Each structure stands twice: as structure tokens, then as C-alpha cells.
């Protein structure tokens, strides 16, 4: 296995094929630097089988912009995990150092933090609205025409996870009619939530993303979604009460004080017995957050990734008059070393 791994690494990095006599000849590679032979060897190495078809190989080449992305596609797959159950170890061992996170701030500072995040996503919505939601080369505007349907299909799994979690925790959702989708983006998940609820309130801080989403919903003849632009951090408090508050792959892009405020606001938006389904990164080795440093350094101008510890979320849930039904270890941040992301199932 070790020799195969070395040969595969060499194959992927040099875009060369290896025949039975170990002679090396170049093969045609995709524009992203990977070759069809590299993908086929990855199937052998990670899944011990041939790819299903040439079309599947081509799909990997379209989706992956690097050897890192190709490798991740395989080792994070359900099939690889089922075949290699002993390879998965706990992310945290318990002796990791604490994180310094400044959380409390004034409403004025809270809005300043929110404004910075909003400016980034408003610009991304103008240039690469779909790619900013799912970072893959196939979803850039130059490639979107051929991949738009595939992009929106990826949202269905999140809705299935929501209802699977409700059933697993014995939550009776037969009377649930309304849903709040916070950070709806271009409607990737909203489209599928609209199939399960009578009314969906879709909220986002980026007007440009919402405009893109509005056009998509018109094209799909979806009429039970209302769009709401969050101009100020407290705008979320003015929305109607709902049965479900949903937010995946969104809160993590906000500084910790904003995450905390939004988590509490989303829980308080619930009707009695309503459920919040919220994803938040909760630990990262060497992560720290200082409000003064963040604002004085003008933060970053790209997509940010932040953390809010579980203990803070538990305190917020309690103060909002709710309870945690389940904490799921998810892989939405990519299962990076010493980093934890959790999806919280919370009931009012």
C-alpha cells in the first residue's frame, strides 16, 4: 500500500501514468492540473475499485482544482469511511489549550462587525454569487451554465439532515408550517425548504445574493418564499415567529460576538416547541479573537472563518429559554486538524 501511495502521489503531481513495467509516460491532463489517470488511481487507492464510468471521472476533474481537493473528495466520502472505520479518531483529545475570545461588546461595535462582514458578501454576490456559497471551480460564473442544476441539487442533503435530526430526536414536526433560512444566499437550500414548509422567510446580509436568488425562484415557479435583506444586525429580531430556524455554513463567517447575537436571536424567533438547526465551528487550535485588534486591523477583505465555543452556545440557549436536543459533529469546515464544527439541534 505504501508503494502504491507514493506512485499515486507522483502520478497526481506530475500528471504521469504508471504501467505494469513502471515506465512513465505523460497523459492528457485537465486544465486544473489533474489527469483522468490520477482520478482512476485515486479510486483504486482509496476505494479499492474502478470508477463507475468515465463521466464520474470527468466530474471529479470539473470539481477539483487541486490534489488536495481530489484527496478530500475521497477521504471524506461515506464509502471511504465505511471501508476504513478504524482510521477515524477524535478531533480533540481533551488536553488542547483554551481559546481567547472576546465576546461582549456594545451595540455600536456589534453593528461595525456586522457591517464589515456585509461588505465582503455584498461584493462576492456581485462577482461570484454561487462560488461564494460552494467553493468549487465548477460554480464560478464562467462555468455555471453547465453546472447550475448540480449546484442547486446539493442543497437537498441539508434539508434531509434537518428532518433526519428531528425524527432522531422524536420531534413531532407534523404541525410545522414556517421556516426561517438565515444566510440563504442564492437559494441553494431555500429551494428545498420551500418544498417542506408552507412559508419560508429567506434572509441574507447581501442584497446581490438575494437578487440572484429572486431570479432563480421566479424561474422555478417557487412562490412561498419571502426575501428579507438584513441591513442591520438587529433586523433579524423583526421577523415573524417560525417553527424552524435554519442556518448552515453561514454563522461561521461572522466574528464571535455576531455569531452569539444571531444564535440567540434565531432561538428567540421560534414559536413554542419550535426547533433551531444551527451549525457553528466551536474549536480551532490557536484561534483567538480580540475586538480591538480586529477593528484596528480592519479585519480581512476575504471570506473569514470564526469560532464560538460550545460553552458559550449552551449559555445562550439557556438564557433564550430553550434546550439542546443534540450536538452533531459535522464536517462542514472540512475536518481540518484540531478544528471542530458542530450542528446544534435546539428546541424552544
Secondary structure, DSSP 4 states (H G I P E B T S, - for coil): -HHHHHHHHHHHHHTEEE-TT--EEE--B-TTS-BHHHHHHHIIIIISS--S-HHHHHHHHHH-SSHHHHHHHHHTSHHHHHHTGGG---S--S-PPP-EE-----HHHHHHHHHHHHHHHHHHHHH-TTTTTS--GGGSTTTHHHHHHHHHHTTHHHHHHHHHHHHHTT---TT--EEEEET-TTTTTHHHHTTT-SEEEEEES-HHHHHHHHHHHHHTT--SEEEEE--SGGGGGGSPPEEEEEESSSGGGS-HHHHHHHHHHHHHTEEEEEEEEEEEEEEETT-EE-HHHHHHTT--SS-------HHHHHHHHHHTT-EEEEEEEE-TT---TTEEEEEEEEE-
